[in-house]
Amino acid sequence: MALSQRLQIRQSQALVMTPQLMQAIKLLQLSNLDLVAYVEAELEQNPLLDRGAEEEPPPAQTDGTPAPDQPAVDGETWSAAESAPSANAAEDSLDTRVEDSFPDHVEVAPARATKGPTAYSEWASVGSGGRDDGDYNLESFVPAETTLADWLREQLTLAISNPARRMIGRYLIDLVDEAGYLGGDLAAVAERLGTSVKEVEAVLGILQTFDPPGICARDLAECLTLQLKERDRFDPAMQGLISRLDLLAKRDFGGLKKICGVGEEDLADMIGEIRHLNPKPGLAFGSAVVQPIVPDVFVRPGPDGGWIVELNSDTLPKVLVNQTYYAEVSATVRRDAEKSYLAECLQSATWLVRALDQRARTILKVANEIVRQQDGFFAHGVEHLRPLNLKTVAEAISMHESTVSRVTANKYMATSRGIFELKYFFTSAIAASGGGEAHSAEAVRHRIKQLIDAETATGVLSDDTIVDKLREAGIDIARRTVAKYREAMRIPSSVQRRREKQAAALT
């Protein structure tokens, strides 16, 4: 066959991953904190983006319909997009239309009309009115919390006057973690500071007398020993108990009685003293602030017995495209490079606002379907959690499974039963013993925990017994599955639980 060159015209369809489409996909899987950081970066580099102003919330409707002056949301109307460069058709396919009608038992909170990307700030500002954005900050009047390192340095100044030893003490204090334990090897410390190990140990001995008792210990046994010495209770019997904490963890009281040389009553008293000690003395001081979980979606009971699903406006960045500034600047530019830069900024700003709006709509749509599928959970509790997978939700809302997966990543839902990650509602199915409706794996785990919590010291359930009880309740499950769920919930074996209950009875 001879090789030749020729021209052909072919027509085909392909999904092109343009930068705008990649941006929209990326925004879907970002958490609310990551989304705020991303938007802040865009605000810094794009002069056409502005922060949305705070507005008063619209009047709430009890029937789930928009207010008379707030028309229904239409995801296909974008007035500002007309002035921006046209986008690829594949990018437009990412848009999903919010349904005008929802299932009878699920309602959507009223939303404001979005007539274009510039109106996205209205979406984000619902429910955020009445705030004061002034410079007055009450937190500035809160005194700084004393840290563990600061507390130890204050005591070091009073306890040691020698400059060399003070330097060693400060170095050792910097090695103390937030729990109060000293990390690092003393030999390495001595080598780095150019001194002897004996001198470092002498300074460490002084640090270990500081408040709180047990501070600067190198392991748990030393921490407990320091606290017992502070109480003048470190006798030979207690020393034997501290030396075999592994037997104490296993509840091997017979072996401990032989090592300590005490009777059952004395051993119970010694264990009671150990329980009153603090294994992490450093935690009494200031530590890193724990960031609370901010839900992305709120679910609350509706007036008609259904559920109202609404977005948390505090997690939606409030941005808009400054069309006035764009018109003023574009009228004065003459160079092609400047015009190209302005067009690029306008396109980027328009797509960001559009992607943010689309992200909010998609989250609301997925949350709606989750509430519809798991209605029993919201009404009656975890025992009524149904098996659910991404494919079921994706088919119900006409989206791809990957889109649902991105939406449910790092998103949380606040309900009357607590705050749950959206992925919590997706659980595997466990067959019913009578051939009925399958059970959710999470509901089965909850049932196992209930059975174990109801145990008594003389009636500890083995895994085989738990399997029998679950099968009596219509749940077909294997013993190894029960063991896997129990270990995932960090519940010890029946032998360990029996020893713990017997130890609790002794004390």
C-alpha angles and dihedrals in degrees: 000000000000120000116235141164123239141156122243134179115217131179119210141152123236136165107239116203098220120180090256093053091046089051092053092049091048093051091054095065098040119108118234092261093049090046092055091050091049093050091047089055091050091049090055096052102034115068092193094063119090133181113255117246120244113257137190113263118254119252110279119245120213096204096057094249126121120262117263091257092044110071121205118282114265115191094193100061114090114161095173092050090067091068092050126079112279117264131224117275090235089060091052088055088067090069115098123196119233107237117250091214127042134187114291095249096046123068132187119225113245113272131198122249116266108205093171145340090285089065095059090099087066089060090050098043098056109121095009100098124121096045125137113226095184126129094255106114121181091197089069088070094055112102118239114264116245111244127213092249092052091050092050093047091053090054091044091058091056098039102046126042099171108102094215093051091046089056090051090047093052090049092051092047089056088057093056113105126217091269091058099253124134115234128196135051118286091218091056090048092051092049093050093048094043096239139107127278089236091059092049090049090051091054091045089053089057092048091052089062092060126105128298099049113244095032122145093021118153097216141003095268092054091046092054091043092056091051093048091050089051088056092043090239101117098114125153093269092052090045089057091050093050091049091059104043088143090068090047090054090052091047090236095160094164092060092044093053090055093048096045095038093225137121129252095267094049091047090053090052091049092050089050090055091050090052091055092057123094113243091191108036094168093067090075087079133066116297137171114312112251111231109228120226113260111206120229095203134036122209119191135163116272126225092250096053095267130103131267115214119196137164122249102246091201090069094051114090112230109227136144139178114259099224092171093059090046091053092049095049097041090055092060103041119097107169121090092228091056092047090049091050092051092048090050092049091049093049092047093048093047092050093047093053090044092049091049091051091047090049091054092049093048094049090050092048094050092045090052092055093046090053090048093050095044098041090131092058094054092046102040110010142255093318088072096049108133128216108264136173136186093255093060093053093042093053092046094055097032097245135125120265091239090057092052090047091053093046094052094048114105093351125126134201123210113214137164087264095054139276116311134180111245090240089061089077092058107084135157123252128252116200122246117241093229095047093257129128115324121251127235116250090227091053090050091051089051090051091051091051091050091053092049093046090055093056123119129211090259097038107053111160122229121215090257091053090050089052091053092049092049092050089051086056091052099261116130105207137150125236093242089055090053090050091049093051092045092052091046088057089048093242112152125231123278091259092053092045091051091053092048093051091048090050090050090051090053093052 
